[in-house]
């Protein structure tokens, strides 16, 4: 079982090379995945950044991350 979600990346701050995903955006994505998986444990399988969108694929065998760790992972 997998769940796919996407996060729109905000425009970068003046002088920055790319936009930063906030912890609040990561928490919203995790909340949607939590609803999809119900009681099952899930984690991040893959993330892909293209243009102004980050595509996320969650699955049962992925790395379990909290919102802060997910935001860090997506920004680095």
Buried (B, 14 or more C-beta within 10 A) or exposed (E): EBBEBEBEBEEEEEEEEEBEBBBEBBBBBBEEBBEBBEEEEBBBBEBEBEEEEBEBBBBEEBEEBEBEBBBBBBBE
